Amino acid sequence: MNGFDRTPSSSLTRTALAEPWNRLTVTGLAQGAAAANPARAFISDCPDREAWEGNTPRRLSFGDFRRECEFFAGQIETLGLEPGNRALILMPNIVEAAIAVVGCMTAGVTPALAPIEESVETLRIAAERIGASAIITNARCEDIRPAELARQIAARVISIRCVAGFGHGLPEGVIPLDGWSEQDIDPNPNRPVRRQDQEGLVTFSFGVDGVVAHIRSEAQAICDALAVATRHKLARDCALVNTMHQAGSAALAASLLMPLFLGAQVRLVGPFKAERLRAALRDTTQATLLCPASLVPLVRESRGHEPALAALGSILCVIRPGQEFEQAGDAPPLSPLFDLLEQCLLAHSELPETIDDILGPHVHPMDSVLEAGQPYLLLSRGDDDIIRAYGFAAAEAQARSAAASEAA
């Protein structure tokens, strides 16, 4: 079995949160949100999804979302995926991407999130790095054809047993996930109950070290989401407008796990265009924008002459090392999320002067989440000028293939 059950290391010995948070899992978050607010609006597609993706935009309540995740879990179990497998997810910012993430976790399969903009060769290395058993994808996103990328990756990676996708016009060899009935599902009758110490998520960084897989337990993923929720304090009636597709830990924590925890609404924006942001804000009186640092100046400059942007009460800004960020500006106020190239996610209380100002030890912003004395994060810059993360919330890095790691 992959992940934390199989290969504990010195950096991963703290495998669960403190009481009572140690009972939370991602599947449990979805179940709890559905039980508490089954008819409440949860996640909705970009209104013009059909123009760039080919399918009618969807709107799901918390109850709908939970049922869709259960159904998807049954689908991938029917296709032969087993607990401990890893599935590479190549999808744009659509409702089905969120379903695939939580559905995989429900079935005990680790979702491995990768950006669709990368080349076939880079994604092949990513799939080999983690020993992916499957690829979950969709037909298209504007001019990109994720399902075709997936088909080509599968032809090069021996561990991949199936490729399945959403949408019309899937290439030959990609199993359609649309149109299944309950009679088509053969779920695993012995599906194990999820635990926090199990592997929960894989993301990737692409840089001077090549393709590196960053592995998190369920506890770490939930730890990130609780940190974001505490720092930002998203109001229950405030819609989170997400411009970042699920290809990294920041987007997952802020736009999926945090809203499930808080019972908040999420509105997705596809490949970014100003008119898509305006459409996502339509009929919204209060909203928080999740976006990369590069979009903040554009949003702030446009807010004065774009009536729809008046609904924006705050911005969750994802900042990576090497990116410039504004020190001051007009409303809306900004909450920084520092994504240290998928090593860790730091939800900070304020925008520092420079990124070096976040170096050093950090405590989790929610006092009760970690056991007393357990370090949350320690950030330090090495002699090679690279910032590295240590502590409970730091992901385990894997720079070799899964097969090579097993052999070692």
C-alpha positions in Angstrom: 0.0 0.0 0.0 1.3 3.4 -0.9 2.1 6.3 1.4 2.1 6.8 5.1 0.9 3.3 6.1 3.8 1.8 4.3 6.9 3.9 4.8 6.9 6.1 7.9 9.9 8.4 8.2 11.3 10.7 10.8 9.5 13.6 9.2 6.1 11.8 9.2 5.9 10.3 12.7 3.3 12.8 13.8 0.5 11.3 11.8 -2.7 12.9 13.3 -4.0 16.1 14.7 -4.9 16.7 18.3 -8.3 15.7 19.8 -11.0 16.2 18.5 -9.6 17.2 15.2 -8.0 13.7 14.8 -11.3 12.3 13.8 -11.6 14.5 10.7 -11.0 13.1 7.2 -11.7 14.7 3.8 -14.5 12.1 3.3 -15.9 13.0 6.7 -15.9 16.7 5.8 -18.0 16.0 2.7 -20.3 13.8 4.7 -20.7 16.3 7.5 -21.4 19.2 5.2 -24.0 17.1 3.3 -25.7 16.0 6.6 -25.8 19.6 8.0 -26.8 21.4 4.8 -28.0 18.9 2.1 -29.8 21.5 0.0 -27.4 24.4 0.5 -25.6 25.6 -2.6 -22.0 24.4 -2.6 -20.0 24.4 -5.9 -20.9 25.8 -9.3 -19.1 26.0 -12.7 -18.0 29.0 -14.7 -21.2 30.2 -16.5 -19.5 29.9 -19.9 -18.1 26.4 -19.3 -19.7 25.1 -22.4 -17.8 27.5 -24.6 -14.3 26.4 -23.4 -15.0 22.9 -22.1 -17.9 21.6 -24.1 -20.3 20.8 -21.3 -23.2 22.6 -19.6 -22.2 24.3 -16.4 -23.2 22.5 -13.2 -24.4 23.6 -9.8 -24.3 21.2 -6.9 -25.6 21.4 -3.4 -23.6 19.8 -0.5 -25.9 16.8 -0.7 -25.5 16.5 -4.5 -21.7 16.8 -4.1 -21.5 14.0 -1.6 -23.7 11.7 -3.8 -21.5 12.5 -6.8 -18.3 11.7 -4.9 -19.8 8.4 -3.7 -20.8 7.5 -7.2 -17.4 8.4 -8.6 -15.7 6.3 -5.9 -17.9 3.4 -7.1 -16.9 4.0 -10.7 -13.1 3.9 -10.1 -13.6 0.8 -7.9 -15.5 -0.8 -10.8 -12.6 0.1 -13.1 -10.3 -1.9 -10.8 -8.6 0.8 -8.6 -7.9 -0.3 -5.1 -7.1 1.4 -1.8 -3.5 2.5 -1.9 -3.4 3.2 -5.6 -2.6 6.7 -6.9 -4.6 8.4 -9.7 -3.1 11.3 -11.7 -5.8 14.0 -12.1 -5.5 16.2 -15.2 -8.5 18.5 -15.2 -9.3 22.2 -15.5 -11.4 24.2 -13.0 -14.7 22.3 -13.3 -17.0 20.7 -10.8 -15.9 17.2 -11.8 -12.3 18.0 -10.7 -13.5 18.5 -7.1 -15.6 15.4 -7.4 -12.6 13.4 -8.6 -10.4 14.5 -5.7 -12.9 13.7 -2.9 -14.2 10.6 -4.8 -10.7 9.2 -5.0 -10.1 9.8 -1.3 -13.5 8.1 -0.6 -12.3 5.0 -2.4 -8.9 5.1 -0.6 -7.1 6.1 -3.8 -4.7 9.0 -3.5 -5.4 11.9 -5.9 -2.3 13.3 -7.5 -2.9 16.8 -8.9 -1.0 18.0 -11.9 -1.4 21.1 -14.2 -2.8 20.4 -17.7 -0.4 23.0 -19.2 2.7 20.8 -18.7 4.1 18.8 -21.6 3.5 15.1 -22.2 7.1 14.3 -21.2 6.9 16.3 -18.0 3.6 14.7 -17.0 5.0 11.2 -18.0 7.8 11.8 -15.5 5.2 12.9 -12.9 3.1 9.7 -13.4 6.2 7.5 -13.2 7.5 9.3 -10.1 4.4 8.2 -8.1 3.7 4.9 -9.9 0.2 6.1 -11.0 -2.3 3.4 -11.6 -4.8 5.6 -13.4 -5.4 9.0 -15.0 -8.7 10.9 -14.5 -9.2 13.6 -17.0 -11.6 15.4 -19.3 -11.9 16.0 -23.0 -10.7 19.6 -23.4 -10.0 23.0 -22.0 -10.0 25.7 -24.7 -7.1 24.5 -27.0 -5.7 22.0 -24.5 -6.8 18.4 -24.8 -6.2 16.8 -21.4 -7.6 13.4 -22.4 -5.3 13.2 -25.4 -2.4 14.1 -23.1 -3.5 11.4 -20.7 -3.7 8.8 -23.5 -0.1 9.6 -24.6 1.1 9.4 -21.0 -0.5 6.0 -20.5 1.2 4.7 -23.6 4.5 5.5 -21.9 4.0 4.5 -18.3 3.7 0.9 -17.5 2.0 1.3 -14.1 -1.1 3.0 -15.6 -3.9 0.5 -15.9 -6.8 2.7 -17.1 -7.5 6.3 -18.3 -11.0 7.6 -17.7 -12.5 11.0 -18.5 -15.5 13.3 -18.5 -16.9 15.2 -21.5 -17.7 14.7 -25.1 -15.1 13.8 -27.8 -12.8 11.6 -25.7 -10.1 9.9 -27.7 -10.1 6.2 -28.3 -8.8 4.3 -25.2 -10.2 6.8 -22.7 -13.1 5.3 -20.7 -16.1 7.7 -20.5 -17.2 8.5 -17.0 -20.5 10.2 -18.1 -23.7 8.2 -18.6 -23.1 5.5 -16.1 -26.1 4.2 -14.1 -26.3 2.7 -10.6 -26.5 -0.8 -12.3 -23.1 -0.1 -13.9 -21.4 0.3 -10.5 -19.6 -2.5 -8.6 -18.3 -0.7 -5.5 -15.8 -2.3 -3.2 -17.8 -4.0 -0.4 -14.7 -3.9 1.8 -13.8 -0.3 1.4 -11.7 0.7 4.4 -12.6 3.5 6.7 -10.3 6.5 6.1 -7.8 7.6 8.7 -5.8 10.7 9.1 -2.5 8.9 9.1 -3.1 7.6 5.6 -1.7 9.2 2.5 -4.2 11.8 1.3 -2.7 13.9 -1.5 0.1 14.2 -4.0 1.1 17.5 -5.7 4.1 18.3 -7.9 6.7 21.0 -8.3 8.6 21.5 -11.6 12.0 23.3 -11.3 15.7 23.0 -11.0 15.3 19.7 -9.2 13.2 18.3 -12.0 9.8 16.8 -11.2 9.3 16.4 -7.5 6.2 14.7 -6.0 5.1 16.2 -2.6 3.1 13.7 -0.5 0.7 14.7 2.3 -1.3 12.7 4.8 -5.0 13.4 5.3 -4.0 15.0 8.6 -1.7 17.5 6.8 -4.3 18.4 4.1 -6.9 19.1 6.8 -4.3 21.0 8.9 -3.7 23.3 5.9 -7.4 23.9 5.4 -8.0 24.7 9.1 -5.1 27.2 9.0 -6.6 29.0 6.0 -10.0 29.0 7.6 -8.6 30.5 10.8 -6.4 33.2 9.1 -9.0 34.3 6.6 -12.3 33.8 8.5 -14.5 33.3 5.5 -18.1 34.1 6.4 -20.6 31.3 5.9 -22.7 33.5 3.5 -19.6 34.7 1.5 -19.0 33.0 -1.8 -15.4 32.0 -2.6 -14.6 32.7 -6.2 -11.8 30.4 -7.3 -9.6 31.3 -10.3 -7.1 28.5 -9.6 -7.8 24.9 -10.9 -7.1 22.0 -8.6 -3.4 21.4 -9.4 -1.8 22.3 -6.1 -2.2 22.2 -2.3 -3.2 25.9 -2.0 -6.2 25.6 -4.3 -7.3 22.4 -2.7 -7.1 23.7 0.9 -8.6 27.1 0.2 -11.2 26.3 -2.5 -12.4 22.8 -1.6 -11.5 21.6 1.9 -12.0 25.0 3.7 -15.5 25.5 2.1 -16.5 21.9 3.1 -15.4 22.6 6.6 -17.3 26.0 6.8 -20.3 25.2 4.7 -19.5 28.0 2.3 -20.3 28.3 -1.4 -17.6 28.0 -4.2 -17.9 29.6 -7.6 -15.3 28.4 -10.2 -13.7 30.6 -12.9 -12.3 28.7 -15.9 -9.1 29.8 -17.7 -9.0 33.4 -16.5 -10.7 36.2 -18.3 -12.1 39.4 -16.8 -15.6 38.7 -18.1 -15.5 35.2 -16.5 -14.8 36.7 -13.1 -17.6 39.2 -13.6 -20.0 36.4 -14.5 -19.0 34.4 -11.4 -19.7 37.4 -9.2 -23.1 38.0 -10.7 -25.9 38.0 -8.1 -23.3 37.9 -5.3 -23.4 40.5 -2.5 -20.3 39.3 -0.7 -17.4 37.3 -2.1 -13.7 36.4 -1.5 -11.4 35.9 -4.5 -8.8 33.1 -4.5 -6.2 34.0 -7.1 -2.4 34.0 -7.8 -0.4 37.1 -6.9 -0.1 38.0 -10.6 -3.9 38.8 -10.7 -4.1 41.1 -7.7 -3.0 44.3 -9.5 -5.5 43.7 -12.3 -8.4 43.1 -9.9 -7.5 46.2 -7.8 -7.2 48.4 -10.8 -10.5 47.2 -12.3 -12.5 47.4 -9.1 -13.2 51.1 -9.4 -14.9 50.9 -12.8 -16.3 47.3 -12.7 -19.5 47.3 -10.7 -19.5 43.5 -10.4 -16.1 43.6 -8.6 -17.7 45.7 -5.8 -18.9 42.4 -4.3 -15.3 41.4 -3.6 -14.8 41.9 0.1 -11.3 40.3 0.3 -8.7 38.5 -1.6 -6.9 35.2 -0.8 -3.6 35.7 -2.7 -1.4 32.7 -3.4 2.3 33.7 -3.5 5.3 31.6 -4.5 9.0 32.2 -4.0 10.3 34.6 -6.7 6.9 36.2 -7.3 6.5 39.9 -6.6 3.7 41.0 -4.4 2.2 44.4 -3.6 3.0 45.8 -0.2 -0.1 48.1 -0.1 -3.0 48.9 -2.2 -6.7 49.8 -2.3 -9.4 47.6 -1.0 -10.2 44.8 -1.0 -7.9 43.6 1.8 -5.5 40.8 1.0 -4.7 37.6 3.0 -1.5 35.9 1.8 -1.1 32.2 1.3 2.5 31.3 0.8 3.0 28.2 -1.4 6.6 27.2 -1.0 6.7 25.2 -4.3 4.4 22.5 -2.8 6.7 21.9 0.2 4.2 23.5 2.4 1.3 26.0 2.6 1.6 28.9 5.0 -1.5 30.9 5.7 0.0 34.2 7.0 -1.6 36.9 9.1 -0.3 39.8 7.0 1.7 40.6 3.9 5.4 40.8 4.9 7.9 43.2 3.5 9.8 40.4 1.8 9.4 36.7 1.6 12.4 36.3 4.0 10.3 37.8 6.7 8.3 34.6 6.9 11.5 32.5 7.7 11.6 30.9 11.1 9.2 28.9 13.3 5.4 29.2 13.0 2.6 28.0 15.2 -0.7 26.8 13.8 -3.2 29.7 13.9 -5.8 27.4 15.5 -4.5 26.7 19.0 -6.1 23.3 19.5 -5.2 21.6 16.2 -1.8 20.2 17.1 -0.6 18.4 20.2 1.3 20.6 22.7 4.9 21.1 21.6 4.4 19.8 18.1 6.1 22.1 15.6 3.7 23.3 12.9 6.2 24.8 10.4 9.8 25.9 10.4 11.0 27.7 7.3 14.7 28.2 6.6 16.9 29.3 3.7 19.8 27.1 3.0 23.3 27.8 1.7 21.9 27.1 -1.8 19.5 30.0 -1.3 16.5 27.6 -1.4 13.8 28.0 1.3 12.9 24.6 2.9 10.1 23.6 5.1 10.1 21.4 8.2 7.5 20.4 10.8 4.0 18.8 10.9 2.6 20.5 7.8 5.7 20.0 5.5 5.1 17.5 2.7 7.3 14.5 2.1 9.3 15.1 -1.1 9.8 12.2 -3.5 12.3 13.0 -6.3 12.7 9.4 -7.6 10.2 7.1 -9.2 8.0 5.0 -7.0 9.6 1.9 -8.3 13.1 3.2 -7.5 12.0 4.1 -4.0 10.6 0.6 -3.5 13.8 -0.9 -4.7 15.8 1.3 -2.3 
